[in-house]
Structure formats: C-alpha cells, structure tokens
Amino acid sequence: MSLPHTLILHGLGGSGPTHWQNWLAGELAHHGGSVDLPQFSSPDEPRLSVWLDELRSHLAAMPADGSVERVVVAHSLAGLLWLHHAAGPFDESLRVDRVLLVAPPAPDFAGEPLIAEFLHPVLDPTALRRAAGSTRLVVGEGDPYCGLTQAKELAEALRIELDVIVGGGHLNVDAGYGPWSAVLKWVRSSRVPLTPR
C-alpha cells in the first residue's frame, strides 16, 4: 500500500528542526511518501485570513486523481486553522481523507494575544465531515493551552475520537516530542491510536 500524500501544518512560531513535524516529514520522504511541510507567512504574528488562503492553496496542490490518500497533520494553532477552514465555504476539490489535530489550543484560550483571530472557530461536526473523511484529536495531559476537560468538550462538540497522551504536555519539543513513531504509524494506518512514542 502506497504512503499517502501528507500535508503537515505548523503552529505559532513554526516547527523547529528538532520538532516531530520535521522528523515526520523526513521519515515519510525517506520511505517514498510525498510530503508538503509549508511555512506559513509571518509565523510569529499569524493572520487568520492569510493562513487560510495559504492552507487552501496547499490543499489545492494535493494529488487530486484519487490515486493516493490525502492526509493532513496539524499541530497547535494549525488545529484551530483547520476548524476555521472546515467551517468555511465547502469546496469538494479541497476535501481530504484524514486529518489529525495535535494539541490545538482550547477554542476560547485567552492567554496568547497573538492567536486572538484564530479563537472561537465554529464547531460544526457536519462541516468537519465535509472537509475530511475522518478527523482525530490527540492532546497531551498537562497542556498549558488546552486542559483535558476542554479537549473532551471539543471532541464531543465535533463528534471525533480523542487520544490523550499521559504527561504529553503540548506535544512539542519541550515535552520531548522530537521523533514520534506513533504519529508515523497513524499516517500509515488511521486505525492506530496515538501513543506517547
């Protein structure tokens, strides 16, 4: 079975060289998968409208002939970006097969002024299913941007599966997430739950 085409989306500030997103891109490319790891404009001062336009341009560039599965992996702020995209005007050509939302901030998180435009996305499970065949949420216990209660409420509102990583924090480099074999396994097979390693 061929590897999917994987679009990997970073959060506020981008993903540094030791982040699992860069590791994932390298692993997929090494095994013959096609990968798109874009750098959004002004990663330290994101604008929702700009990032949405850029996201949609990368979705439009994904293989469209049905020969390969289309997968999106979004970390942190990109998770909220995806929810805004899903709730926007529907375009069948931008629909993907699977999405993994990794450690998005709580939709009402008030502690970071730089992401204010991204807060309060419409939580519409029907729109989410239009945007992707399936969507999964994974969060870390102790994430300073989204508590477990908020994560469970988000999963329930969107009617999607939730994996909780004990001690996972924000599932970033600071929390020890450089190489992360579980996310590679998920890209290869959506039936794999997300685990700490």
N, C-alpha and C positions, 0 to 999 in steps of 0.2 A: 504494500500500500504506500503510495507516494505521500511525502510530507505536505502539509497544507502550505498555502501562501499566508505568511504571518505578518500582520501589521502590529508593531509594538509601540505603544504610546506612553510618553513620559509625563511626569507631573511637574509641579512648580520647581524651577531651577534646573530641569533636565535630569538625566541619569548619568552619573559619573562613570569613569572607565571600569570601576570595580563593582558596579551595580549589577544585580542579577539580570536586568533587561539587556545589558550589553553582553553578558555571558550567554544568555539565551539566544540572542541573535547570532553569536559566533557558533554555538553548538548546532543550531538549525542549518546555518550555511555550510558548516563542516560536513553535515550529513546529507547535503544536496537539496535542502529546502530553500525556497525563495523567501526572503525577509525584507521588510521595509521598516527601518527604525528612523523615522524623521525627527528633525529638530524643529520644534515649533518656534515661531518668531517671538522674540523677547521673553525667553523662558522665565526670567526673573520678575517680569512685570506683564503677566499674561492678559490678553484681551479676549473675551469670550467670542466675539464676532470674528476676530482674526483666526483664532484657533479652530473654530467651527469650519470656516472656509478651507483652511489647510487640511483639516481632517477629511472633509468631503472630497478634496482633490486627491488625497491618497487612497480613499476608498474607490474613487472612480478609476484609479490606475491599477486596481487589483485585477487579476485574471477574471474574465467575465464569460468564458465559454463553458463553464461547468466542469472542466477537466480536473480542477483542483479545488479542494476545500478552502474556504476563505475564513481566516481566524483573526480575531483582534484580542490583544492582551494590553489592558490599560491599567497603569499604576497611579494611585493617588489622585491628583487633580484631574488626570485624564479620565478617571471613572465618572466624575461629575460631567466632564465634557461629553462623554458618551451618552449620558442620560439626557442632556440638552439636545444632542443630535437626534436621539431616538424620538424625542417628543416633538421635533420639528416637522416640516413638510416631508411626507413619505416619498421616497424615490426608490422604486424597485431595483434599479441598477446598482444601488449602494448597499443593498442587503447582504449581510454576511451569514456564514453558517453558525459560528460560535463566538462568544465573547466571554472573556474572563476579566472581571472587575476586581482589582487587587488593592485593598486598603484605601478606598475612597474616603475623603473627609465626610463627616456627617453632613447631610444636605443643609443643615442650619448652623454649621460650625461658625462661630463668631470670633475666633481667636486670631485670624490672619487677614488683615485688610486687603492684602494683595489678591485674594481669591474671591472678593465680595461679589463680583459679576457672575461667578460660577455657582453661587449658592442658590438654594431653593429651586432646583430643577423640578419639572412636572414629573411625578412618579406614576407613570401610566403603564401598567403591565401589557396592555394591548399594543401600545406603541412600541414597547420594548421587543415584543414578539415579532412585530413587523420589521424592526431593524435587524434582528438576528434570529436564527432558528432556535438557539438556546443561549442563555446567559447564566453565568455562575458568579457568585460573590465569595471572595476569600478575604478574611480580616485577621489581624493579629490581636491576641489578648494584650491589653495594655497599650493599645494605640492611642497616642495623645490627641489625635484628630477625630477619632470615632470610637466611642465606647461600645461594649458588646450589646448593651440594650438598644442603642441607636442602630447598630448593624443589624440586629434581629428585626427591628421595626422596618428598616429599609428593605431587607429581604422579603418580609411579609407583604409590604406595600407593592413590591414589584413581582411577587409570586415566583421567586427564584431560589435555587438551592444556595445554602450558605455553609462554607467551611470555616472553622475557627482554629487558628494556629496558636496553641498554648505558648505564652511567652513571646509571641511573634512581633509585638510592637507594631511599628509602621511598615514592617516587611521591606525594609530598605537596608542599605549597607550598615548603618548604625546599629541595626538589630541583628546583624550577622548574615544578611542575605546578599551574598555575592553569588557563587554557584548555588543553584537551587534545582536539584534534579526533578522534584515533583512537578514544577511548572513545565519543564520539558516533556515529562510524561503526559501531562494534561494536553499539551498542544498535539501530541501524537495520538492521544485517545481521550475523548471527553469523558469516558466512564471512570477515569481515575480521580478520586478525591484529592484535594490538595493537602499535603502533609508538611511538617517542618523541614524536611530535607528530601 
